[in-house]
Amino acid sequence: MNPYSRKIENTELRPIFLVRIILLPLAVCIVTALFSHNGFAYQKGDILIRAGMAVIDPREESDSINMGGMDLGEVGVESQSVPIANVSYFVSDHLAFEVLLSKPPVFGIVGATGLVKGVPIGDIEAYPLLVTVQYFFLTSHSVWQPYLGIGFNYVVAGDTDVNPDLAPYFGAESIGIEVEESWGLTLSAGLDFIVTDKLSISAQAYYADVEGKGSGTVIVGGQEFELDIFSQTGHAPVMYSLTLAYTF
């Protein structure tokens, strides 16, 4: 018998040994920890602070850009990832008020169709504020705490930067853009996984009705034209977030 054959056989069996002896019991322990303990319910007077990252998908469909009666095509708004923080105050064991703030996202505006297709139009900075009322369905017997929310959003446009190459592209001397503030309805849904009586992990989705109206002026040959960039959004933006939460 080859003296090295036993070593080869033992080496081949080692991964199976690791799975059965180490990984399998570890998986059982994790599953048991997730589903066997009673959990910790939120209570009246709790303050829940969440912080993490969010992806904002504008889901925007604009009207055609109109310059002095000429249609130039539609524009699109690019998605952004931003850090967020929100605070929920529980007025009862199941009901909470939430305020959400984020770092001001800067959205890139790019031509989507027509003469402006693929042309970078500029950047718009936004300052969003979301206020919602949240309802938590389950009791302390579950570590999973799903909830729904309804409220409003308020968005103020900050700095607006126009692509410096845009005016020469259309043979204009200058182009200016302004975006109006917006109020709208907000719906939310989330799921908290309670790790301890203080710490939890949260996943949320927000649907915001934002009417982003943009306009501007174009000066061509010394003559000023009104510029309609997007008079309304075809879809409401959606924001997805993953956060770490702490209960006070």
C-alpha positions as CSV (number, residue, x, y, z in Angstrom):
1,M,0.0,0.0,0.0
2,N,1.3,3.4,-0.9
3,P,2.2,5.3,2.4
4,Y,1.0,8.6,0.9
5,S,-2.5,7.3,-0.1
6,R,-3.9,7.7,3.5
7,K,-2.6,11.3,3.6
8,I,-4.4,12.1,0.3
9,E,-7.6,10.5,1.5
10,N,-7.4,12.5,4.8
11,T,-6.8,15.7,2.9
12,E,-9.9,15.1,0.7
13,L,-12.0,14.4,3.7
14,R,-10.9,17.6,5.6
15,P,-13.4,20.0,3.8
16,I,-16.3,17.7,4.6
17,F,-15.1,17.4,8.2
18,L,-15.1,21.2,8.5
19,V,-18.6,21.5,7.1
20,R,-20.1,18.9,9.3
21,I,-18.2,19.7,12.6
22,I,-17.8,23.4,12.4
23,L,-20.0,25.2,9.9
24,L,-23.2,23.1,10.4
25,P,-23.4,23.7,14.2
26,L,-22.5,27.4,13.6
27,A,-25.4,27.7,11.1
28,V,-27.8,26.0,13.6
29,C,-26.7,28.5,16.3
30,I,-27.4,31.5,14.1
31,V,-30.8,30.2,13.1
32,T,-31.7,29.4,16.7
33,A,-30.6,32.9,17.8
34,L,-32.7,34.5,15.1
35,F,-35.9,32.7,15.8
36,S,-35.9,31.3,19.3
37,H,-35.6,34.4,21.6
38,N,-38.5,36.7,22.4
39,G,-37.1,39.9,21.0
40,F,-37.5,43.4,22.3
41,A,-40.6,45.5,21.5
42,Y,-40.5,49.2,20.9
43,Q,-42.3,51.1,23.7
44,K,-44.0,54.4,24.2
45,G,-41.3,57.1,24.7
46,D,-38.5,55.3,22.8
47,I,-36.4,57.4,20.5
48,L,-35.0,55.4,17.6
49,I,-32.1,56.9,15.6
50,R,-31.1,55.3,12.3
51,A,-28.0,56.1,10.1
52,G,-26.9,54.5,6.9
53,M,-26.8,54.8,3.2
54,A,-29.6,55.3,0.6
55,V,-30.0,55.0,-3.1
56,I,-32.4,57.6,-4.7
57,D,-33.9,56.6,-8.0
58,P,-35.6,59.7,-9.5
59,R,-37.7,57.6,-11.9
60,E,-38.2,60.9,-13.8
61,E,-39.9,61.4,-17.1
62,S,-39.9,65.0,-18.4
63,D,-41.8,67.0,-20.9
64,S,-39.8,68.0,-24.0
65,I,-37.4,70.9,-23.5
66,N,-38.9,73.9,-25.3
67,M,-36.8,76.8,-26.4
68,G,-38.6,79.6,-28.1
69,G,-41.2,77.2,-29.5
70,M,-38.7,74.6,-30.6
71,D,-38.7,71.1,-29.0
72,L,-35.2,70.0,-28.2
73,G,-36.0,66.6,-26.6
74,E,-36.6,65.2,-23.1
75,V,-34.2,65.0,-20.2
76,G,-33.5,62.4,-17.5
77,V,-32.2,62.6,-14.0
78,E,-29.5,60.2,-12.8
79,S,-29.7,58.1,-9.6
80,Q,-27.6,59.0,-6.5
81,S,-26.3,57.3,-3.4
82,V,-26.3,59.5,-0.2
83,P,-25.8,59.0,3.6
84,I,-29.0,59.5,5.5
85,A,-30.2,59.8,9.1
86,N,-33.7,59.6,10.6
87,V,-35.2,59.9,14.0
88,S,-38.4,58.1,15.2
89,Y,-40.2,59.0,18.4
90,F,-42.8,56.5,19.7
91,V,-46.0,58.1,20.9
92,S,-47.3,54.5,21.7
93,D,-46.0,51.0,21.5
94,H,-47.0,50.8,17.8
95,L,-47.1,54.4,16.6
96,A,-44.1,56.6,15.8
97,F,-43.3,59.9,14.2
98,E,-40.3,60.0,11.9
99,V,-38.1,62.8,10.5
100,L,-35.6,61.9,7.8
101,L,-32.7,64.0,6.5
102,S,-30.0,63.2,4.1
103,K,-26.8,64.8,2.7
104,P,-28.0,67.0,-0.1
105,P,-27.8,64.8,-3.2
106,V,-26.5,66.3,-6.5
107,F,-28.5,65.0,-9.5
108,G,-27.0,65.0,-13.0
109,I,-29.4,66.1,-15.7
110,V,-28.7,64.4,-19.1
111,G,-30.6,64.7,-22.4
112,A,-32.6,61.5,-23.1
113,T,-34.2,62.1,-26.5
114,G,-34.1,64.4,-29.5
115,L,-31.5,67.0,-30.1
116,V,-30.2,66.9,-26.5
117,K,-29.9,63.1,-26.4
118,G,-26.7,62.2,-24.5
119,V,-25.9,65.9,-23.8
120,P,-25.0,66.7,-20.1
121,I,-27.4,69.6,-19.2
122,G,-26.1,70.3,-15.7
123,D,-26.3,69.4,-12.0
124,I,-29.1,70.2,-9.4
125,E,-28.5,70.1,-5.7
126,A,-31.5,69.1,-3.6
127,Y,-32.4,69.5,0.1
128,P,-35.0,66.9,1.0
129,L,-37.0,66.7,4.2
130,L,-39.4,63.7,4.9
131,V,-41.8,63.5,7.8
132,T,-43.9,60.4,8.3
133,V,-46.2,58.6,10.8
134,Q,-45.1,55.0,11.2
135,Y,-47.2,52.0,12.4
136,F,-45.4,48.9,13.7
137,F,-47.5,45.8,13.6
138,L,-45.9,43.2,15.8
139,T,-45.3,42.7,19.5
140,S,-42.2,41.7,21.5
141,H,-42.5,38.1,20.5
142,S,-40.8,38.8,17.2
143,V,-37.3,40.1,16.4
144,W,-38.7,41.2,13.0
145,Q,-40.6,44.5,13.2
146,P,-42.3,45.5,9.9
147,Y,-43.9,48.9,9.6
148,L,-45.7,51.2,7.1
149,G,-45.6,55.0,7.1
150,I,-47.4,57.9,5.5
151,G,-46.5,61.6,5.5
152,F,-45.1,64.4,3.3
153,N,-41.9,65.5,1.7
154,Y,-40.5,69.0,1.1
155,V,-37.7,69.5,-1.4
156,V,-35.7,72.7,-1.9
157,A,-33.3,73.1,-4.8
158,G,-29.8,74.3,-3.9
159,D,-27.0,75.2,-6.3
160,T,-27.8,74.6,-10.0
161,D,-24.7,74.2,-12.3
162,V,-25.2,74.4,-16.0
163,N,-22.8,72.6,-18.3
164,P,-20.5,75.4,-19.6
165,D,-20.4,73.6,-23.0
166,L,-24.2,73.7,-23.3
167,A,-24.6,77.3,-24.5
168,P,-22.0,77.0,-27.3
169,Y,-23.6,73.7,-28.3
170,F,-26.8,75.6,-29.1
171,G,-25.0,78.7,-30.4
172,A,-26.2,80.7,-27.3
173,E,-24.4,83.3,-25.2
174,S,-25.7,82.0,-21.9
175,I,-28.2,79.5,-20.4
176,G,-29.6,79.7,-16.9
177,I,-31.7,77.1,-15.0
178,E,-33.9,77.3,-11.9
179,V,-35.8,74.6,-10.1
180,E,-38.8,75.3,-7.9
181,E,-39.4,73.9,-4.4
182,S,-41.8,71.0,-4.1
183,W,-44.3,69.6,-1.6
184,G,-45.8,66.1,-1.9
185,L,-47.0,62.9,-0.4
186,T,-44.6,60.3,1.0
187,L,-45.3,56.6,1.6
188,S,-42.8,54.3,3.3
189,A,-42.3,50.6,4.3
190,G,-39.6,49.1,6.4
191,L,-38.4,46.1,8.3
192,D,-36.3,46.2,11.5
193,F,-34.3,43.2,12.7
194,I,-33.8,43.7,16.5
195,V,-30.4,42.4,17.6
196,T,-30.5,43.6,21.2
197,D,-32.8,45.8,23.3
198,K,-30.7,48.8,21.9
199,L,-29.4,47.8,18.5
200,S,-31.2,46.9,15.3
201,I,-30.7,46.7,11.6
202,S,-33.2,48.4,9.3
203,A,-34.2,48.3,5.6
204,Q,-36.6,50.9,4.3
205,A,-38.2,52.0,1.0
206,Y,-39.7,55.5,0.5
207,Y,-42.0,56.6,-2.3
208,A,-42.1,60.4,-2.7
209,D,-44.5,62.4,-4.9
210,V,-42.1,65.2,-6.1
211,E,-43.2,67.8,-8.7
212,G,-39.8,69.1,-9.9
213,K,-40.5,72.0,-12.1
214,G,-37.5,73.5,-13.9
215,S,-37.2,76.5,-16.1
216,G,-34.6,78.9,-17.4
217,T,-33.5,81.5,-19.9
218,V,-31.4,81.3,-23.0
219,I,-29.8,84.3,-24.7
220,V,-29.1,83.9,-28.4
221,G,-28.0,86.8,-30.5
222,G,-28.9,89.2,-27.8
223,Q,-32.5,87.9,-27.7
224,E,-33.8,86.1,-24.5
225,F,-35.9,83.0,-24.8
226,E,-37.8,81.1,-22.1
227,L,-36.6,77.6,-21.5
228,D,-39.0,74.9,-20.2
229,I,-36.8,72.0,-19.0
230,F,-39.3,69.8,-17.2
231,S,-42.7,71.1,-16.1
232,Q,-43.5,67.9,-14.1
233,T,-42.2,64.5,-13.3
234,G,-43.9,61.5,-14.8
235,H,-43.0,59.2,-11.8
236,A,-42.4,59.8,-8.1
237,P,-38.8,59.1,-6.9
238,V,-38.1,56.0,-4.8
239,M,-35.4,55.8,-2.2
240,Y,-34.0,52.5,-0.8
241,S,-32.0,52.5,2.4
242,L,-30.1,50.2,4.8
243,T,-29.4,51.6,8.2
244,L,-28.1,50.7,11.7
245,A,-30.4,51.8,14.5
246,Y,-30.0,52.6,18.1
247,T,-32.8,52.9,20.7
248,F,-32.7,55.5,23.5
